[in-house]
């Protein structure tokens, strides 16, 4: 599974680095290091929609610290386990 977190200027201003750090922590915590690749992306084209992540080919917008755990569980953890 490939995860990209936008770090373009709009997402960066909304703390996309904190989201990336949290995803990395949850990947490690759940033992998914071998099957999940986390990377940054300069722009995913949804600048007005909040922090954007891409999981494989699915774009998810409006990600923040308030919902990253739910997104991780539904879109990453439940799919990988």
RAFEN-V854679 format. One record per backbone hydrogen bond with DSSP energy under -1.0 kcal/mol. CO is the residue of the C=O (numbers start at 1). NH is the residue of the N-H. Records with the same first field share a line. If there is no record, write none. Layout:
# RAFEN-V854679
CO = NH, NH
This chain:
# RAFEN-V854679
1 = 37
2 = 56
3 = 39
4 = 54
5 = 41
8 = 12
9 = 13
11 = 16
12 = 15
15 = 19
16 = 20
17 = 21
18 = 22
19 = 23
20 = 24
21 = 25
22 = 26
23 = 27
24 = 28
25 = 29
26 = 30
27 = 32
28 = 31
32 = 35, 36
37 = 3
39 = 5
41 = 7
46 = 49
51 = 63
52 = 6
53 = 60
54 = 4
55 = 58
58 = 55
60 = 53
64 = 67, 68
67 = 71
68 = 72
69 = 73
70 = 74
71 = 75
72 = 76, 77
73 = 78
76 = 80
77 = 81
